[in-house]
Amino acid sequence: MNVTFNKYWAHGNFMLIFMQIFQVIQVAGMIPLMWNSEIYLYDFRIWRYLSLGFAVSFILIYTGILTDFVNLVWVESALKDQNPFDVIRAVFAGFFVVFFIPNAWVNGFIILKELSLNQAAWSLEEDYPEGYTLGGTNLDILYYLGVEEDPEWYINWL
């Protein structure tokens, strides 16, 4: 968080303050999602869906700004033409792309985690097995690398 850097109120920049609050709320929703908290997953379903909707909206807007930035800087070369509007737009788009990378990571994680959950499940027993998704696809990268999740396997191996 950049609260100290922005002296708590960001010099009146309401967008920055709003994005900081948004990030805190999304992280608060990501942590129980990451730890598969049954209360959060099955009892706070409305909150999860709101968080997912905000995450998808944020990623779509972030991708649009990133695409605009890449287009302005590397495709159209707005900096070579010296068009003042395009230069200012490129500077602001670049600032937003860099400054909101943590938000993009958190929201991307929320989207990927929600994709691995059975949205129709009302309890843990009805949900997919841990590490699997619809169709029985194993999402665990360590499984494909041959890494064993059981620590006793490594103790016995030694």
ABEGO torsion letter per residue (X at the ends): XAAAAAGGAGGGBAAAAAAAAAAAAAAAAAAAAAAGBAAAAAAAAAAAAAAAAAAAAAAAAAAAAAAAAAAAAAAAGAAAAGBAAAAAAAAAAAAAAAAAAAAAAAAAAAAAAAAABBAABABAAABBBBGBBBGGBBABAAAAAGBBABAAAAAAAX
